[in-house]
Amino acid sequence: MDNNKDKLFSDMKIVLSDAEDLLKAAASSSGERAVELREKALISLRRAKEVMQDAQSAVLEKGKAAARATDDYVHDHPWKAVGIAAAVGFVLGLIINRR
């Protein structure tokens, strides 16, 4: 998962850098060349937006799946869940009390 996240951020940096370079080149160009460079930059930005939307959808789906699994576990094992919550609360209390 970390590898996918790193790849996503790397890809996004490349796409945004390319778009920035294209927009800079378009600003210094004129006529048809400037229009072409701006269109390429817009395409690049749209692609970045699509990648981010796909990543957002994947994260939302994983979050929903984790919430469903947690909910199912708590309903299937309520006393274990209460015990785990109490243990976590106890440990957090000890950590906070040390400060």
Secondary structure, DSSP 4 states (H G I P E B T S, - for coil): -HHHHHHHHHHHHHHHHHHHHHHHHHHH--THHHHHHHHHHHHHHHHHHHHHHHHHHHHHHHHHHHHHHHHHHHHH-HHHHHHHHHHHHHHHHHHHHH-
